[in-house]
């Protein structure tokens, strides 16, 4: 099981790397259903001129289309960076089973940092959270990306 999880995160990391190469903040995400990746995406905010084009939002849309459904019950999402409030809200509304993420986002994260969205009384669905998966690789991509811009 750990091997599959690491494989899924490795694919998310490749997507994050591609995002960074395209000038986007290096974040990648995949959705897994019944052990298989059904959707992949990377950040495309600059490319699409859309502040909501986070990897999580894009991968959710692809997964919904693939499964022809309005919820992603029994699905897991793997993302290289702790989701923000917008993405955490979408994850909750989609009813994901689990969220796996790599690096903590002290400034913009909303799961274990910031607003801790899933802990709010108003949160209707709380997925299982597994953090720190390939954390050092996720952090390295982000640090390298921002070092070049400062």
C-alpha positions as CSV (number, residue, x, y, z in Angstrom):
1,X,0.0,0.0,0.0
2,X,2.8,2.5,0.8
3,X,4.4,1.8,-2.5
4,X,1.2,2.7,-4.4
5,X,0.9,5.9,-2.4
6,X,4.5,6.8,-3.1
7,X,3.9,6.1,-6.8
8,X,0.9,8.3,-6.9
9,X,2.8,11.1,-5.2
10,X,5.7,10.6,-7.6
11,X,3.4,11.4,-10.5
12,X,2.1,14.5,-8.6
13,X,5.7,15.5,-8.2
14,X,6.4,15.2,-11.9
15,X,3.4,17.4,-12.6
16,X,4.6,19.9,-10.0
17,X,8.0,20.0,-11.7
18,X,6.4,20.6,-15.1
19,X,4.4,23.4,-13.6
20,X,7.6,25.0,-12.3
21,X,9.2,24.7,-15.7
22,X,6.2,26.6,-17.1
23,X,6.6,29.4,-14.6
24,X,3.8,28.3,-12.4
25,X,4.1,27.6,-8.7
26,X,5.2,23.9,-8.7
27,X,2.1,22.0,-7.4
28,X,0.8,18.8,-8.9
29,X,-2.2,16.7,-8.0
30,X,-3.8,13.3,-8.9
31,X,-7.1,11.7,-8.1
32,X,-7.2,8.0,-7.4
33,X,-10.2,5.8,-7.6
34,X,-10.0,2.0,-6.8
35,X,-6.3,2.2,-6.8
36,X,-6.0,3.8,-10.2
37,X,-5.2,7.3,-11.2
38,X,-8.2,8.7,-13.0
39,X,-7.1,12.4,-13.3
40,X,-3.9,14.5,-13.2
41,X,-3.3,18.2,-13.2
42,X,-0.8,20.9,-12.3
43,X,-1.1,24.5,-11.4
44,X,-2.1,26.6,-14.5
45,X,-3.0,30.0,-12.9
46,X,-0.7,32.0,-15.2
47,X,-1.3,29.9,-18.3
48,X,-5.1,30.2,-18.0
49,X,-5.2,33.7,-16.4
50,X,-7.3,32.2,-13.7
51,X,-6.5,32.5,-10.0
52,X,-8.7,29.5,-9.3
53,X,-6.7,27.2,-11.6
54,X,-4.9,25.4,-8.8
55,X,-3.9,21.8,-9.4
56,X,-6.5,20.6,-7.0
57,X,-9.4,22.5,-8.7
58,X,-8.3,21.3,-12.2
59,X,-7.9,17.7,-11.1
60,X,-11.3,17.7,-9.4
61,X,-13.0,18.8,-12.6
62,X,-11.2,16.2,-14.7
63,X,-12.1,13.4,-12.2
64,X,-15.8,14.5,-12.1
65,X,-15.9,14.3,-15.9
66,X,-14.2,10.9,-16.0
67,X,-16.5,9.3,-13.4
68,X,-19.6,11.2,-14.7
69,X,-20.6,12.2,-11.2
70,X,-21.1,15.2,-9.0
71,X,-19.1,13.8,-6.0
72,X,-15.8,12.0,-5.6
73,X,-16.8,9.6,-2.9
74,X,-14.3,6.7,-2.5
75,X,-11.6,8.8,-4.2
76,X,-8.3,10.0,-2.8
77,X,-6.5,13.1,-3.8
78,X,-2.7,13.4,-3.8
79,X,-1.2,16.9,-3.9
80,X,2.3,18.1,-3.4
81,X,1.4,21.1,-1.2
82,X,-1.1,21.5,1.6
83,X,-4.3,22.7,0.0
84,X,-5.5,26.3,0.5
85,X,-8.9,27.3,1.9
86,X,-10.5,27.3,-1.6
87,X,-9.2,23.8,-2.4
88,X,-10.0,22.4,1.0
89,X,-13.6,23.6,0.6
90,X,-13.8,21.9,-2.8
91,X,-12.3,18.7,-1.4
92,X,-14.9,18.7,1.4
93,X,-17.8,19.3,-1.0
94,X,-16.6,16.5,-3.3
95,X,-16.6,14.1,-0.3
96,X,-13.0,12.8,-0.9
97,X,-12.2,9.8,1.2
98,X,-8.5,10.8,1.9
99,X,-6.2,13.7,1.2
100,X,-2.5,12.9,0.9
101,X,-0.2,15.9,0.7
102,X,3.6,16.5,0.7
103,X,4.8,19.9,2.0
104,X,3.1,22.0,4.7
105,X,2.1,25.5,3.6
106,X,2.5,27.6,6.7
107,X,1.4,30.7,5.0
108,X,-1.5,29.6,2.7
109,X,-2.4,26.1,3.9
110,X,-5.8,25.4,5.3
111,X,-5.7,21.8,6.6
112,X,-3.1,21.6,9.4
113,X,-2.1,25.3,9.1
114,X,-4.1,28.5,8.8
115,X,-7.9,28.1,9.1
116,X,-7.7,24.3,9.6
117,X,-10.8,24.0,7.4
118,X,-11.7,20.4,8.2
119,X,-11.8,21.2,11.9
120,X,-14.4,23.9,11.6
121,X,-17.9,23.2,13.0
122,X,-19.4,24.3,9.6
123,X,-17.4,21.7,7.6
124,X,-19.8,19.0,6.4
125,X,-17.3,16.4,5.4
126,X,-13.9,15.7,6.9
127,X,-11.6,13.4,4.8
128,X,-8.8,11.4,6.4
129,X,-5.6,13.5,6.1
130,X,-2.1,12.0,5.5
131,X,0.5,14.6,5.4
132,X,4.3,14.6,4.8
133,X,4.2,12.1,1.9
134,X,7.4,12.9,-0.1
135,X,7.6,16.1,1.9
136,X,11.3,16.8,1.3
137,X,10.9,16.5,-2.5
138,X,7.9,18.7,-2.5
139,X,9.6,21.3,-0.4
140,X,12.7,21.2,-2.6
141,X,10.7,22.0,-5.7
142,X,9.0,24.9,-4.0
143,X,12.2,26.3,-2.5
144,X,14.1,26.1,-5.8
145,X,11.3,27.7,-7.7
146,X,11.0,30.7,-5.3
147,X,14.8,31.1,-4.9
148,X,15.0,31.8,-8.6
149,X,12.4,34.6,-8.3
150,X,13.8,36.5,-5.3
